[in-house]
Amino acid sequence: MSIWKDGVVAKLVLDLHDIFNKGQKIDAALREVIDEAVDRKIDTVEIIPGKGSGQLKKKVLRFLDQKEIKAKYHRVDKDSKNFGRLFVYFKHDRGQGKGRRKR
């Protein structure tokens, strides 16, 4: 699911409730949403593993901790108000626009 703001995708949301017990589909969905965020230069991906026993959330965190996946994003935050939700943040190279100095 995408959230649109001023005609541009501001955040991607991946809800894993429908595929919670299908390991390969979970990995494929996670890889797809991470790649889409990188390709479209989206700053935030919200992943909803749900509350449950916490096993799916642990699986998601293990997936995100893989070296090749970790290289694609900036950081992961656990939602302090909702145990069943994670946020993955990206930093994208915006280029050296007019008036920007290299430091």
Stockholm file with secondary structure:
# STOCKHOLM 1.0

chainA/1-103         MSIWKDGVVAKLVLDLHDIFNKGQKIDAALREVIDEAVDRKIDTVEIIPGKGSGQLKKKVLRFLDQKEIKAKYHRVDKDSKNFGRLFVYFKHDRGQGKGRRKR
#=GR chainA/1-103 SS CEEEETTEEEEEEEECGGGTTCHHHHHHHHHHHHHHHHHHTCSEEEEECCSTTSHHHHHHHHHHTSHHHHTTCSEEEECSSCTTCEEEECCCCCCCCTTCCCC
#=GC SS_cons         CEEEETTEEEEEEEECGGGTTCHHHHHHHHHHHHHHHHHHTCSEEEEECCSTTSHHHHHHHHHHTSHHHHTTCSEEEECSSCTTCEEEECCCCCCCCTTCCCC
//
